Amino acid sequence: LRVFTNLNPAGEPRVWRVGESFEAIAQRFVPRAKPYAAWQARALRALRVTKSLRSEYDHLMLQLHDGMKGDLDYQQHSPQVTMPFPAGSTWVCYSDQASHAVMAGQFMMEQTLHLQPQAQVNPQASPLAILERQLGRRLT
């Protein structure tokens, strides 16, 4: 869960592009994802590329991010809305679940809160649960 604040001293908005539902994104990009390899996660940690051992969930989320970013047709034709956040505004976003890209703006403050799925109002709507349903198994 992330809390964002636009601190732009010139009064400029922070502009996001917000995309389709996480479920739709997962349906499109999970089949294209490279499989998770525990040995690779251990190597990345040993080489200090990552701060901790990358989980299969984190691997898939990175694959989805890279898949969306690398697919120009998807970027141009997927459902999306432009969302300007005025200077001085604060907004809350479950960033794993909301496809978003910053299009404009600077001077932003952000606080990340880690929320366990079982603490959520509807854990079955979480990205973790959606990925597990799609894969037909629990993620490690």
N, CA, C and O atoms as a MOPAC input file, in Angstrom:
PM7 MOZYME 1SCF
protein

 N      0.86200 1    -1.16500 1     0.00000 1
 C      0.00000 1     0.00000 1     0.00000 1
 C      0.89900 1     1.21500 1     0.00000 1
 O      1.79700 1     1.31500 1     0.83600 1
 N      0.68600 1     2.12400 1    -0.89900 1
 C      1.53500 1     3.31200 1    -0.97700 1
 C      0.71200 1     4.58200 1    -0.83800 1
 O     -0.40400 1     4.70000 1    -1.34400 1
 N      1.31000 1     5.51500 1    -0.13600 1
 C      0.73000 1     6.84500 1     0.03900 1
 C      1.64900 1     7.81300 1    -0.69700 1
 O      2.84800 1     7.86200 1    -0.42300 1
 N      1.09800 1     8.57600 1    -1.62200 1
 C      1.86500 1     9.52200 1    -2.43000 1
 C      1.40200 1    10.94600 1    -2.12600 1
 O      0.22200 1    11.17400 1    -1.85700 1
 N      2.32000 1    11.89300 1    -2.17000 1
 C      1.98800 1    13.31100 1    -2.03100 1
 C      2.75300 1    14.08900 1    -3.09100 1
 O      3.96400 1    13.92900 1    -3.24200 1
 N      2.03400 1    14.93200 1    -3.82100 1
 C      2.65400 1    15.79800 1    -4.81900 1
 C      3.09800 1    17.07800 1    -4.11500 1
 O      2.27100 1    17.86600 1    -3.65800 1
 N      4.41300 1    17.27500 1    -4.03500 1
 C      4.98400 1    18.43200 1    -3.34200 1
 C      5.50300 1    19.48900 1    -4.30900 1
 O      6.33400 1    20.30900 1    -3.91800 1
 N      5.05000 1    19.49700 1    -5.53800 1
 C      5.60300 1    20.39500 1    -6.54400 1
 C      5.44600 1    21.85700 1    -6.13400 1
 O      4.32000 1    22.33700 1    -6.00900 1
 N      6.56000 1    22.58400 1    -5.91900 1
 C      6.48100 1    23.96800 1    -5.44300 1
 C      5.94700 1    24.93900 1    -6.49000 1
 O      5.50400 1    26.03400 1    -6.14300 1
 N      5.98100 1    24.55500 1    -7.76900 1
 C      5.46900 1    25.42500 1    -8.83400 1
 C      3.99200 1    25.17300 1    -9.10800 1
 O      3.41300 1    25.79300 1   -10.00000 1
 N      3.37500 1    24.26500 1    -8.34400 1
 C      1.94800 1    23.98800 1    -8.51500 1
 C      1.61900 1    23.06600 1    -9.67400 1
 O      0.46200 1    22.97700 1   -10.08500 1
 N      2.62700 1    22.37500 1   -10.21000 1
 C      2.40300 1    21.47500 1   -11.34800 1
 C      1.82700 1    20.13900 1   -10.88200 1
 O      2.20600 1    19.63400 1    -9.82500 1
 N      0.90900 1    19.56200 1   -11.67000 1
 C      0.33900 1    18.26500 1   -11.28400 1
 C      1.32900 1    17.11800 1   -11.50000 1
 O      2.27500 1    17.22500 1   -12.28000 1
 N      1.08600 1    16.04400 1   -10.80000 1
 C      1.77100 1    14.76300 1   -11.03800 1
 C      0.76600 1    13.97300 1   -11.86500 1
 O     -0.35200 1    13.73800 1   -11.40700 1
 N      1.13300 1    13.56300 1   -13.06100 1
 C      0.18100 1    12.93100 1   -13.97600 1
 C      0.51500 1    11.44900 1   -14.12300 1
 O      1.63000 1    11.07700 1   -14.48900 1
 N     -0.47600 1    10.62000 1   -13.83000 1
 C     -0.35400 1     9.17300 1   -13.97700 1
 C     -1.21400 1     8.71100 1   -15.14500 1
 O     -2.21900 1     9.33200 1   -15.49300 1
 N     -0.78900 1     7.61000 1   -15.73100 1
 C     -1.62700 1     6.86000 1   -16.66500 1
 C     -1.98000 1     5.58100 1   -15.91900 1
 O     -1.08700 1     4.83700 1   -15.51300 1
 N     -3.25900 1     5.31700 1   -15.73700 1
 C     -3.72500 1     4.15200 1   -14.97800 1
 C     -4.40200 1     3.19100 1   -15.95000 1
 O     -5.24900 1     3.58600 1   -16.75100 1
 N     -4.00700 1     1.91300 1   -15.86100 1
 C     -4.47300 1     0.92600 1   -16.82800 1
 C     -5.56300 1     0.00700 1   -16.33200 1
 O     -6.26400 1     0.29400 1   -15.36200 1
 N     -5.68300 1    -1.10400 1   -17.02800 1
 C     -6.76600 1    -2.05000 1   -16.77400 1
 C     -6.55000 1    -2.84000 1   -15.48400 1
 O     -5.54400 1    -2.66700 1   -14.79700 1
 N     -7.49500 1    -3.69500 1   -15.17400 1
 C     -7.45900 1    -4.45600 1   -13.92400 1
 C     -6.25300 1    -5.39300 1   -13.87000 1
 O     -5.72400 1    -5.80600 1   -14.90200 1
 N     -5.83000 1    -5.71800 1   -12.65100 1
 C     -4.70300 1    -6.63200 1   -12.48300 1
 C     -5.02500 1    -7.99600 1   -13.08500 1
 O     -4.15900 1    -8.62900 1   -13.68800 1
 N     -6.25000 1    -8.44400 1   -12.92600 1
 C     -6.64600 1    -9.75400 1   -13.46700 1
 C     -6.44600 1    -9.79800 1   -14.98300 1
 O     -5.92200 1   -10.77800 1   -15.51300 1
 N     -6.86300 1    -8.73600 1   -15.67900 1
 C     -6.69600 1    -8.68500 1   -17.14000 1
 C     -5.22000 1    -8.66100 1   -17.52500 1
 O     -4.81500 1    -9.30700 1   -18.49200 1
 N     -4.42400 1    -7.92000 1   -16.77500 1
 C     -2.98100 1    -7.84900 1   -17.04400 1
 C     -2.34500 1    -9.22200 1   -16.83800 1
 O     -1.54900 1    -9.67300 1   -17.66100 1
 N     -2.69900 1    -9.88000 1   -15.74200 1
 C     -2.14400 1   -11.20500 1   -15.45100 1
 C     -2.52700 1   -12.20200 1   -16.54700 1
 O     -1.69400 1   -13.00000 1   -16.97500 1
 N     -3.77300 1   -12.16000 1   -17.00000 1
 C     -4.20600 1   -13.08100 1   -18.05900 1
 C     -3.39600 1   -12.88200 1   -19.33500 1
 O     -3.09400 1   -13.83700 1   -20.05100 1
 N     -3.05300 1   -11.64000 1   -19.60400 1
 C     -2.31300 1   -11.33200 1   -20.82600 1
 C     -0.82000 1   -11.66600 1   -20.71100 1
 O     -0.23600 1   -12.21300 1   -21.64700 1
 N     -0.20200 1   -11.34000 1   -19.56900 1
 C      1.25600 1   -11.39000 1   -19.47900 1
 C      1.84400 1   -12.57500 1   -18.71000 1
 O      3.01200 1   -12.90100 1   -18.92400 1
 N      1.09300 1   -13.22900 1   -17.83000 1
 C      1.65400 1   -14.38500 1   -17.11200 1
 C      2.06400 1   -15.50000 1   -18.08000 1
 O      3.12100 1   -16.10100 1   -17.88500 1
 N      1.26600 1   -15.80300 1   -19.12000 1
 C      1.70200 1   -16.86500 1   -20.03900 1
 C      3.03300 1   -16.56600 1   -20.73800 1
 O      3.72400 1   -17.48900 1   -21.17000 1
 N      3.39000 1   -15.30200 1   -20.85200 1
 C      4.64600 1   -14.90600 1   -21.50400 1
 C      5.82200 1   -14.86400 1   -20.53200 1
 O      6.97200 1   -14.75400 1   -20.95800 1
 N      5.54700 1   -14.95000 1   -19.24100 1
 C      6.59100 1   -14.77100 1   -18.22000 1
 C      7.61000 1   -15.90200 1   -18.25200 1
 O      7.27200 1   -17.06800 1   -18.45400 1
 N      8.86100 1   -15.52400 1   -18.04900 1
 C      9.91400 1   -16.53300 1   -17.90100 1
 C      9.69100 1   -17.25300 1   -16.58100 1
 O      9.29200 1   -16.62200 1   -15.60200 1
 N      9.93800 1   -18.54900 1   -16.52800 1
 C      9.72600 1   -19.28200 1   -15.27500 1
 C     10.69900 1   -18.82700 1   -14.18700 1
 O     11.82700 1   -18.41700 1   -14.45900 1
 N     10.22400 1   -18.91400 1   -12.95700 1
 C     11.04300 1   -18.58600 1   -11.78700 1
 C     12.09700 1   -19.66400 1   -11.59400 1
 O     11.81500 1   -20.85300 1   -11.74200 1
 N     13.31700 1   -19.24000 1   -11.26200 1
 C     14.39900 1   -20.18500 1   -10.97500 1
 C     15.00800 1   -19.80800 1    -9.63100 1
 O     15.60800 1   -18.74200 1    -9.49200 1
 N     14.85200 1   -20.68300 1    -8.64500 1
 C     15.37100 1   -20.39700 1    -7.30300 1
 C     16.87900 1   -20.16900 1    -7.32500 1
 O     17.38400 1   -19.31400 1    -6.59800 1
 N     17.60600 1   -20.92300 1    -8.15100 1
 C     19.06100 1   -20.74500 1    -8.22300 1
 C     19.41700 1   -19.34100 1    -8.69200 1
 O     20.39200 1   -18.74700 1    -8.23300 1
 N     18.60500 1   -18.81800 1    -9.62000 1
 C     18.85400 1   -17.47100 1   -10.13400 1
 C     18.58800 1   -16.42700 1    -9.04600 1
 O     19.33100 1   -15.45400 1    -8.92000 1
 N     17.53300 1   -16.63300 1    -8.26800 1
 C     17.22600 1   -15.71900 1    -7.16500 1
 C     18.35900 1   -15.72500 1    -6.14300 1
 O     18.74200 1   -14.67600 1    -5.62500 1
 N     18.89200 1   -16.90900 1    -5.85900 1
 C     20.02400 1   -17.00700 1    -4.91500 1
 C     21.26800 1   -16.31500 1    -5.47200 1
 O     21.99300 1   -15.64800 1    -4.73400 1
 N     21.51300 1   -16.47500 1    -6.76700 1
 C     22.67400 1   -15.82800 1    -7.39200 1
 C     22.53900 1   -14.30600 1    -7.36000 1
 O     23.51200 1   -13.60400 1    -7.08200 1
 N     21.34900 1   -13.79700 1    -7.64000 1
 C     21.12500 1   -12.34700 1    -7.59400 1
 C     21.37500 1   -11.79600 1    -6.19800 1
 O     21.95400 1   -10.72200 1    -6.03700 1
 N     20.93100 1   -12.54100 1    -5.19000 1
 C     21.16900 1   -12.11600 1    -3.80800 1
 C     22.65500 1   -12.19100 1    -3.47200 1
 O     23.19600 1   -11.26500 1    -2.86800 1
 N     23.31800 1   -13.27300 1    -3.85300 1
 C     24.74900 1   -13.43800 1    -3.55000 1
 C     25.59200 1   -12.35200 1    -4.21200 1
 O     26.59400 1   -11.90800 1    -3.65400 1
 N     25.17800 1   -11.92800 1    -5.40600 1
 C     25.89900 1   -10.87100 1    -6.12300 1
 C     25.46200 1    -9.46800 1    -5.69200 1
 O     25.96300 1    -8.46500 1    -6.19900 1
 N     24.52500 1    -9.42000 1    -4.75100 1
 C     23.98600 1    -8.16700 1    -4.20800 1
 C     23.26100 1    -7.32000 1    -5.26400 1
 O     23.20500 1    -6.09400 1    -5.16900 1
 N     22.71400 1    -8.00100 1    -6.25900 1
 C     21.86300 1    -7.33400 1    -7.23500 1
 C     20.52500 1    -7.02500 1    -6.57700 1
 O     19.92500 1    -5.98000 1    -6.82700 1
 N     20.06100 1    -7.95000 1    -5.72800 1
 C     18.85300 1    -7.73700 1    -4.93200 1
 C     19.25900 1    -7.70600 1    -3.46500 1
 O     20.26600 1    -8.29500 1    -3.07200 1
 N     18.45500 1    -7.00800 1    -2.65800 1
 C     18.75300 1    -6.89600 1    -1.22400 1
 C     18.38700 1    -8.16200 1    -0.46700 1
 O     18.98500 1    -8.47700 1     0.56200 1
 N     17.40500 1    -8.88100 1    -0.98200 1
 C     16.97100 1   -10.11700 1    -0.33000 1
 C     16.65100 1   -11.14100 1    -1.41600 1
 O     16.72300 1   -10.84200 1    -2.60800 1
 N     16.30000 1   -12.33600 1    -0.99500 1
 C     15.97100 1   -13.39700 1    -1.94100 1
 C     14.67100 1   -13.04800 1    -2.66200 1
 O     13.63700 1   -12.85700 1    -2.02300 1
 N     14.72300 1   -12.96500 1    -3.97600 1
 C     13.53700 1   -12.62700 1    -4.75600 1
 C     12.58000 1   -13.81100 1    -4.74400 1
 O     12.95500 1   -14.92700 1    -5.10500 1
 N     11.34800 1   -13.56300 1    -4.32700 1
 C     10.33000 1   -14.61400 1    -4.28500 1
 C      9.75300 1   -14.83300 1    -5.68500 1
 O      9.96700 1   -14.03100 1    -6.59400 1
 N      9.02300 1   -15.92900 1    -5.83500 1
 C      8.36500 1   -16.17700 1    -7.11500 1
 C      7.33800 1   -15.08800 1    -7.40800 1
 O      7.17200 1   -14.68300 1    -8.55800 1
 N      6.65000 1   -14.61600 1    -6.37400 1
 C      5.69900 1   -13.50800 1    -6.53400 1
 C      6.42600 1   -12.28200 1    -7.08600 1
 O      5.98200 1   -11.68800 1    -8.06800 1
 N      7.54000 1   -11.90100 1    -6.45800 1
 C      8.29500 1   -10.73200 1    -6.91900 1
 C      8.78800 1   -10.92500 1    -8.35400 1
 O      8.77200 1    -9.99000 1    -9.15400 1
 N      9.22200 1   -12.13500 1    -8.66900 1
 C      9.67000 1   -12.45300 1   -10.02500 1
 C      8.53000 1   -12.22900 1   -11.02700 1
 O      8.72600 1   -11.59100 1   -12.06100 1
 N      7.34600 1   -12.75400 1   -10.71800 1
 C      6.20500 1   -12.59500 1   -11.62700 1
 C      5.79800 1   -11.13300 1   -11.76500 1
 O      5.48300 1   -10.67500 1   -12.86400 1
 N      5.80300 1   -10.40100 1   -10.65500 1
 C      5.42900 1    -8.98600 1   -10.72000 1
 C      6.40600 1    -8.21200 1   -11.60600 1
 O      5.99500 1    -7.33800 1   -12.37000 1
 N      7.67900 1    -8.52800 1   -11.50700 1
 C      8.68200 1    -7.88800 1   -12.35900 1
 C      8.47800 1    -8.28700 1   -13.82400 1
 O      8.63700 1    -7.46100 1   -14.72200 1
 N      8.12900 1    -9.54400 1   -14.06000 1
 C      7.84900 1   -10.00300 1   -15.42300 1
 C      6.63600 1    -9.26900 1   -16.01000 1
 O      6.64800 1    -8.89300 1   -17.18200 1
 N      5.58900 1    -9.06600 1   -15.19700 1
 C      4.41100 1    -8.33400 1   -15.67400 1
 C      4.79200 1    -6.89900 1   -16.01100 1
 O      4.42000 1    -6.38100 1   -17.06400 1
 N      5.53600 1    -6.25700 1   -15.11000 1
 C      5.98000 1    -4.87500 1   -15.31800 1
 C      6.77800 1    -4.76400 1   -16.61700 1
 O      6.50100 1    -3.90200 1   -17.45200 1
 N      7.76400 1    -5.63900 1   -16.77800 1
 C      8.60400 1    -5.59500 1   -17.97200 1
 C      7.81000 1    -5.93800 1   -19.22900 1
 O      8.05800 1    -5.37600 1   -20.29600 1
 N      6.85800 1    -6.85700 1   -19.10400 1
 C      6.01500 1    -7.21800 1   -20.23700 1
 C      5.17400 1    -6.05200 1   -20.72000 1
 O      5.09400 1    -5.79500 1   -21.92200 1
 N      4.54700 1    -5.34600 1   -19.79100 1
 C      3.73800 1    -4.17800 1   -20.16800 1
 C      4.61200 1    -3.09100 1   -20.77800 1
 O      4.25300 1    -2.48800 1   -21.78900 1
 N      5.75400 1    -2.84700 1   -20.16100 1
 C      6.65500 1    -1.78900 1   -20.61200 1
 C      7.24000 1    -2.09400 1   -21.99500 1
 O      7.45400 1    -1.18000 1   -22.79200 1
 N      7.49400 1    -3.35600 1   -22.27900 1
 C      8.10900 1    -3.74300 1   -23.54000 1
 C      7.14700 1    -3.97500 1   -24.69100 1
 O      7.58400 1    -4.19400 1   -25.82000 1
 N      5.85100 1    -3.93300 1   -24.43200 1
 C      4.85000 1    -4.20000 1   -25.46600 1
 C      4.23300 1    -2.86900 1   -25.91100 1
 O      3.28500 1    -2.38300 1   -25.29500 1
 N      4.77600 1    -2.28400 1   -26.98200 1
 C      4.31900 1    -0.96600 1   -27.42900 1
 C      2.86800 1    -0.98400 1   -27.88800 1
 O      2.14200 1    -0.01300 1   -27.67400 1
 N      2.43200 1    -2.07800 1   -28.52000 1
 C      1.03400 1    -2.18300 1   -28.93200 1
 C      0.11900 1    -2.15200 1   -27.70900 1
 O     -0.91800 1    -1.48800 1   -27.71300 1
 N      0.51500 1    -2.87500 1   -26.66600 1
 C     -0.26600 1    -2.86300 1   -25.42600 1
 C     -0.31600 1    -1.45100 1   -24.84600 1
 O     -1.38300 1    -0.98900 1   -24.44100 1
 N      0.80900 1    -0.77100 1   -24.80200 1
 C      0.84700 1     0.58300 1   -24.24700 1
 C     -0.06000 1     1.53500 1   -25.01800 1
 O     -0.70000 1     2.40400 1   -24.42600 1
 N     -0.11500 1     1.37400 1   -26.32900 1
 C     -0.89900 1     2.28600 1   -27.15400 1
 C     -2.38800 1     1.96200 1   -27.17700 1
 O     -3.21000 1     2.86300 1   -27.33800 1
 N     -2.74900 1     0.68800 1   -27.01900 1
 C     -4.14600 1     0.29900 1   -27.22600 1
 C     -4.86400 1    -0.27800 1   -26.01200 1
 O     -6.05300 1    -0.58500 1   -26.09600 1
 N     -4.17600 1    -0.43200 1   -24.89500 1
 C     -4.84700 1    -0.98700 1   -23.71300 1
 C     -5.74400 1     0.06800 1   -23.06900 1
 O     -5.49600 1     1.26500 1   -23.21400 1
 N     -6.78800 1    -0.37100 1   -22.35600 1
 C     -7.64800 1     0.58600 1   -21.66200 1
 C     -6.84200 1     1.34900 1   -20.61200 1
 O     -6.11600 1     0.75000 1   -19.81900 1
 N     -6.97800 1     2.67000 1   -20.61500 1
 C     -6.25800 1     3.48400 1   -19.63700 1
 C     -6.90200 1     4.85400 1   -19.50900 1
 O     -7.58200 1     5.33100 1   -20.41800 1
 N     -6.67400 1     5.46200 1   -18.38000 1
 C     -7.14500 1     6.82400 1   -18.13700 1
 C     -5.96300 1     7.65900 1   -17.64900 1
 O     -5.02800 1     7.14600 1   -17.03300 1
 N     -6.02800 1     8.95400 1   -17.94000 1
 C     -5.03000 1     9.89300 1   -17.44300 1
 C     -5.54900 1    10.46600 1   -16.14200 1
 O     -6.69400 1    10.90900 1   -16.05800 1
 N     -4.69900 1    10.45400 1   -15.12700 1
 C     -5.10800 1    10.89700 1   -13.78600 1
 C     -4.13000 1    11.96100 1   -13.28500 1
 O     -3.02900 1    11.62700 1   -12.84800 1
 N     -4.52400 1    13.25200 1   -13.34400 1
 C     -3.64500 1    14.29200 1   -12.80700 1
 C     -3.88700 1    14.47000 1   -11.30400 1
 O     -5.03100 1    14.56800 1   -10.85900 1
 N     -2.81100 1    14.50800 1   -10.53800 1
 C     -2.89900 1    14.75700 1    -9.09600 1
 C     -2.34000 1    16.15500 1    -8.84400 1
 O     -1.14500 1    16.38200 1    -9.03000 1
 N     -3.18700 1    17.09400 1    -8.42500 1
 C     -2.73300 1    18.47500 1    -8.25000 1
 C     -1.65300 1    18.60300 1    -7.17700 1
 O     -1.55700 1    17.77600 1    -6.27000 1
 N     -0.85300 1    19.64200 1    -7.29700 1
 C      0.15000 1    19.93200 1    -6.26800 1
 C     -0.55300 1    20.06500 1    -4.92300 1
 O     -1.60700 1    20.69300 1    -4.82200 1
 N      0.03600 1    19.47300 1    -3.89900 1
 C     -0.55600 1    19.50400 1    -2.56000 1
 C     -1.49200 1    18.34200 1    -2.28300 1
 O     -1.94200 1    18.17300 1    -1.15000 1
 N     -1.79300 1    17.53700 1    -3.29300 1
 C     -2.72400 1    16.41900 1    -3.08200 1
 C     -1.98300 1    15.18100 1    -2.59900 1
 O     -0.78300 1    15.01800 1    -2.81900 1
 N     -2.74200 1    14.31300 1    -1.93100 1
 C     -2.23600 1    13.02800 1    -1.44800 1
 C     -3.19400 1    11.94900 1    -1.92200 1
 O     -4.41000 1    12.13300 1    -1.88200 1
 N     -2.65200 1    10.82600 1    -2.37100 1
 C     -3.49100 1     9.71500 1    -2.80500 1
 C     -2.89700 1     8.40700 1    -2.31900 1
 O     -1.69600 1     8.30300 1    -2.06700 1
 N     -3.76300 1     7.41200 1    -2.19400 1
 C     -3.37400 1     6.09600 1    -1.69300 1
 C     -3.62500 1     5.08500 1    -2.80700 1
 O     -4.64400 1     5.13500 1    -3.49600 1
 N     -2.67800 1     4.17000 1    -2.96900 1
 C     -2.76500 1     3.20500 1    -4.06100 1
 C     -2.16100 1     1.88300 1    -3.62400 1
 O     -1.07000 1     1.86000 1    -3.05500 1
 N     -2.84900 1     0.79000 1    -3.87800 1
 C     -2.23300 1    -0.51900 1    -3.69400 1
 C     -1.46800 1    -0.76800 1    -4.99400 1
 O     -2.01800 1    -1.30800 1    -5.95400 1
 N     -0.21000 1    -0.37400 1    -5.01400 1
 C      0.54300 1    -0.25700 1    -6.26400 1
 C      0.79900 1    -1.58100 1    -6.97700 1
 O      1.00700 1    -1.57400 1    -8.19000 1
 N      0.79300 1    -2.71300 1    -6.28000 1
 C      0.93300 1    -3.99300 1    -6.97600 1
 C     -0.30700 1    -4.28500 1    -7.81600 1
 O     -0.22800 1    -4.99400 1    -8.81900 1
 N     -1.43900 1    -3.74300 1    -7.41100 1
 C     -2.69800 1    -4.06900 1    -8.06500 1
 C     -3.08900 1    -3.06300 1    -9.14100 1
 O     -3.87200 1    -3.38600 1   -10.03400 1
 N     -2.55300 1    -1.85100 1    -9.06800 1
 C     -2.93700 1    -0.79800 1   -10.00600 1
 C     -1.83200 1    -0.57900 1   -11.03100 1
 O     -0.73500 1    -0.13500 1   -10.69300 1
 N     -2.12900 1    -0.89200 1   -12.27200 1
 C     -1.17900 1    -0.62900 1   -13.34600 1
 C     -1.07800 1     0.88400 1   -13.50500 1
 O     -2.07600 1     1.55400 1   -13.76900 1
 N      0.12400 1     1.41500 1   -13.34500 1
 C      0.28700 1     2.86300 1   -13.41400 1
 C      1.65500 1     3.23800 1   -13.96500 1
 O      2.63100 1     2.50200 1   -13.81600 1
 N      1.70100 1     4.40200 1   -14.60500 1
 C      2.95500 1     4.94800 1   -15.11400 1
 C      2.90700 1     6.45600 1   -14.92100 1
 O      1.87700 1     7.08500 1   -15.16300 1
 N      4.00700 1     7.02800 1   -14.49200 1
 C      4.08300 1     8.48000 1   -14.32800 1
 C      4.37800 1     9.09100 1   -15.68900 1
 O      5.33300 1     8.70300 1   -16.36200 1
 N      3.55200 1    10.04500 1   -16.08500 1
 C      3.71400 1    10.69500 1   -17.37800 1
 C      4.32000 1    12.09200 1   -17.24500 1
 O      4.96900 1    12.58000 1   -18.17000 1
 N      4.10800 1    12.73400 1   -16.09100 1
 C      4.62600 1    14.09000 1   -15.88900 1
 C      4.64500 1    14.40200 1   -14.40500 1
 O      3.93000 1    13.79300 1   -13.61000 1
 N      5.48100 1    15.36500 1   -14.05400 1
 C      5.52700 1    15.84600 1   -12.67600 1
 C      6.82100 1    15.49200 1   -11.98400 1
 O      7.52500 1    14.56000 1   -12.37400 1
 N      7.11900 1    16.25400 1   -10.94900 1
 C      8.29000 1    16.00000 1   -10.12000 1
 C      8.01000 1    16.48500 1    -8.70800 1
 O      6.99600 1    17.14100 1    -8.47200 1
 N      8.87000 1    16.18000 1    -7.78800 1
 C      8.74100 1    16.53700 1    -6.36900 1
 C      7.59400 1    15.77900 1    -5.70800 1
 O      6.58900 1    16.36300 1    -5.30200 1
 N      7.76900 1    14.48300 1    -5.61400 1
 C      6.76300 1    13.61500 1    -5.02700 1
 C      7.36400 1    12.90600 1    -3.81700 1
 O      8.53900 1    12.53900 1    -3.81800 1
 N      6.54600 1    12.71900 1    -2.79400 1
 C      6.95300 1    11.95900 1    -1.61400 1
 C      6.09000 1    10.70100 1    -1.55800 1
 O      4.90600 1    10.72800 1    -1.89400 1
 N      6.70700 1     9.59500 1    -1.12600 1
 C      5.99900 1     8.31300 1    -1.12500 1
 C      6.36000 1     7.53300 1     0.12600 1
 O      7.51000 1     7.53200 1     0.56600 1
 N      5.35600 1     6.86700 1     0.69400 1
 C      5.55800 1     5.98500 1     1.84600 1
 C      4.94700 1     4.63600 1     1.50200 1
 O      3.79400 1     4.56300 1     1.07500 1
 N      5.71100 1     3.57300 1     1.68600 1
 C      5.23500 1     2.22000 1     1.40000 1
 C      4.91600 1     1.49700 1     2.69300 1
 O      5.71600 1     1.49500 1     3.62900 1
 N      3.75100 1     0.88900 1     2.74000 1
 C      3.32100 1     0.07600 1     3.87400 1
 C      3.10800 1    -1.34400 1     3.35900 1
 O      2.35700 1    -1.55500 1     2.40700 1
 N      3.76100 1    -2.30800 1     3.97900 1
 C      3.59800 1    -3.69900 1     3.55500 1
 C      2.36600 1    -4.28200 1     4.23700 1
 O      2.26200 1    -4.29400 1     5.46400 1
 N      1.44400 1    -4.76100 1     3.42400 1
 C      0.16400 1    -5.26400 1     3.90100 1
 C      0.06700 1    -6.75300 1     3.56000 1
 O      0.03000 1    -7.12300 1     2.38600 1
 N      0.02500 1    -7.59700 1     4.57800 1
 C     -0.09800 1    -9.03700 1     4.36100 1
 C     -1.47000 1    -9.34900 1     3.75100 1
 O     -2.46100 1    -8.73000 1     4.13700 1
 N     -1.54700 1   -10.29600 1     2.80800 1
 C     -2.83100 1   -10.60400 1     2.17100 1
 C     -3.94900 1   -10.92200 1     3.16600 1
 O     -5.08700 1   -10.49600 1     2.96800 1
 N     -3.63700 1   -11.67100 1     4.24100 1
 C     -4.67900 1   -12.03500 1     5.20000 1
 C     -5.20300 1   -10.82800 1     5.98000 1
 O     -6.26000 1   -10.92000 1     6.60400 1
 N     -4.49200 1    -9.70400 1     5.95900 1
 C     -4.94000 1    -8.49200 1     6.65200 1
 C     -5.81400 1    -7.62000 1     5.74800 1
 O     -6.35300 1    -6.60800 1     6.19700 1
 N     -5.95400 1    -7.99800 1     4.49800 1
 C     -6.74500 1    -7.21800 1     3.55600 1
 C     -8.22700 1    -7.52000 1     3.72500 1
 O     -8.60600 1    -8.59000 1     4.20300 1
 N     -9.04900 1    -6.57700 1     3.33200 1
 C    -10.50000 1    -6.75100 1     3.42400 1
 C    -10.94600 1    -7.93600 1     2.57300 1
 O    -11.78700 1    -8.72700 1     3.00100 1
 N    -10.38900 1    -8.06000 1     1.37600 1
 C    -10.75300 1    -9.15300 1     0.47600 1
 C     -9.47400 1    -9.79200 1    -0.08400 1
 O     -9.05000 1    -9.45900 1    -1.19100 1
 N     -8.86300 1   -10.70000 1     0.67100 1
 C     -7.60100 1   -11.30700 1     0.22100 1
 C     -7.70000 1   -11.99600 1    -1.14100 1
 O     -6.70000 1   -12.08800 1    -1.85300 1
 N     -8.88400 1   -12.48200 1    -1.51400 1
 C     -9.04200 1   -13.16300 1    -2.80100 1
 C     -8.92300 1   -12.21400 1    -3.98900 1
 O     -8.76800 1   -12.65600 1    -5.12700 1
 N     -8.99600 1   -10.90300 1    -3.72300 1
 C     -8.83900 1    -9.91300 1    -4.78800 1
 C     -7.39600 1    -9.43300 1    -4.90800 1
 O     -7.08200 1    -8.61600 1    -5.77300 1
 N     -6.52100 1    -9.93700 1    -4.04500 1
 C     -5.11900 1    -9.49700 1    -4.05100 1
 C     -4.38900 1   -10.03300 1    -5.28100 1
 O     -4.77400 1   -11.07000 1    -5.82200 1
 N     -3.34900 1    -9.34600 1    -5.72500 1
 C     -2.54900 1    -9.87500 1    -6.82900 1
 C     -2.01300 1   -11.27800 1    -6.54500 1
 O     -1.95400 1   -12.11000 1    -7.45100 1
 N     -1.62500 1   -11.54700 1    -5.30900 1
 C     -1.13700 1   -12.88300 1    -4.95500 1
 C     -2.20000 1   -13.93600 1    -5.25400 1
 O     -1.90700 1   -14.94500 1    -5.89400 1
 N     -3.42800 1   -13.71200 1    -4.79800 1
 C     -4.50700 1   -14.68200 1    -5.02200 1
 C     -4.83200 1   -14.82100 1    -6.50700 1
 O     -5.09900 1   -15.92300 1    -6.98500 1
 N     -4.81000 1   -13.71300 1    -7.23200 1
 C     -5.09300 1   -13.75500 1    -8.67300 1
 C     -4.02800 1   -14.57600 1    -9.39800 1
 O     -4.35100 1   -15.40700 1   -10.24700 1
 N     -2.76400 1   -14.34500 1    -9.06400 1
 C     -1.68400 1   -15.11600 1    -9.68900 1
 C     -1.78900 1   -16.59600 1    -9.33400 1
 O     -1.61200 1   -17.45300 1   -10.19900 1
 N     -2.07500 1   -16.90200 1    -8.06700 1
 C     -2.19900 1   -18.30600 1    -7.65500 1
 C     -3.35400 1   -18.99800 1    -8.37300 1
 O     -3.22400 1   -20.15400 1    -8.77500 1
 N     -4.48000 1   -18.30900 1    -8.54000 1
 C     -5.61300 1   -18.89800 1    -9.27600 1
 C     -5.21500 1   -19.16300 1   -10.73000 1
 O     -5.51700 1   -20.21700 1   -11.29100 1
 N     -4.54900 1   -18.20600 1   -11.31200 1
 C     -4.17300 1   -18.35500 1   -12.71300 1
 C     -3.16000 1   -19.48300 1   -12.91800 1
 O     -3.23600 1   -20.21600 1   -13.90400 1
 N     -2.21900 1   -19.62000 1   -11.99200 1
 C     -1.20300 1   -20.66800 1   -12.09700 1
 C     -1.71000 1   -22.02600 1   -11.61700 1
 O     -1.13100 1   -23.06100 1   -11.94800 1
 N     -2.79500 1   -22.02000 1   -10.83300 1
 C     -3.34600 1   -23.26200 1   -10.30200 1
 C     -2.53900 1   -23.84800 1    -9.16300 1
 O     -2.60200 1   -25.04900 1    -8.90100 1
 N     -1.77800 1   -22.99800 1    -8.48300 1
 C     -0.96500 1   -23.46200 1    -7.35000 1
 C     -0.56400 1   -22.26800 1    -6.48900 1
 O     -0.68500 1   -21.11000 1    -6.89000 1
 N     -0.08400 1   -22.59500 1    -5.29000 1
 C      0.40700 1   -21.54900 1    -4.38200 1
 C      1.77900 1   -21.07900 1    -4.84400 1
 O      2.57400 1   -21.85200 1    -5.38000 1
 N      2.03400 1   -19.81100 1    -4.62800 1
 C      3.36000 1   -19.27100 1    -4.94100 1
 C      4.27400 1   -19.43300 1    -3.74300 1
 O      3.84100 1   -19.32300 1    -2.59600 1
 N      5.52500 1   -19.69200 1    -4.01300 1
 C      6.51500 1   -19.86800 1    -2.95100 1
 C      7.24800 1   -18.57200 1    -2.68300 1
 O      8.12300 1   -18.52500 1    -1.81800 1

